[in-house]
């Protein structure tokens, strides 16, 4: 997730601390929009991990 935070900070012209808040807020927003079974998958993808399970192939091998 650190890479995403740095990219958001650079593109938005904000501090990394501000970008971290933005990324965490976006992740919580996205998790609230999906069933509980998919919330862990969102966290893994945001952290740069492969989600695994039946959707693992959607994010590369």
N, C-alpha and C positions, 0 to 999 in steps of 0.2 A: 504494500500500500504506500510505502515511502516514495516509490517512483511516481505514482499517481499524484501524490501530494506535491512533489517538486514540479511536476508538469503543470498542474493547476496553478501553482504559485507563479511560475514563469509566464504562462499564457495570460493569466488574469492580472498580472502586475501587482500581486499581493504578497504578504509575508507567508512563509511556510506554516506558521501557526494559524493564520487566517484560512489558508488552504486546507489544513488539517480539519478545522471546524467544518468547512464546506463539504469536504469529502465524507466525513463522518455523518453529517446531516443528510447528505444524499443517500448514503448507505442505509441509514435508518428509515428514510422515506421509502426507498425501494423495498426494503424488507417488510414494511407495513402493507405493501400492496400485493404481496404474494402469500400463498398458504404457508403455514409454519414449516411444512416439509421442505420448502425451497429456500428458507431463510439462511440456512447454513451454507447453501450453495452460493448465494450472493456474497456472503462474507469471504468464502474461499476465492472467488473470482476477483473480488476487490483487493485481496491480499496478494494476487498474482499466482495463486495456486490453481491446480486443476480441480474442478468440482467432483470428478469421479461419477460413479453410478451410470445410469442410462444416458445422461446428458454430457458425459465427459468428452465425447467425440465432437460435440458442438464447438468446443473451445480449443481445438487442435489436439494433436496426438503427442 
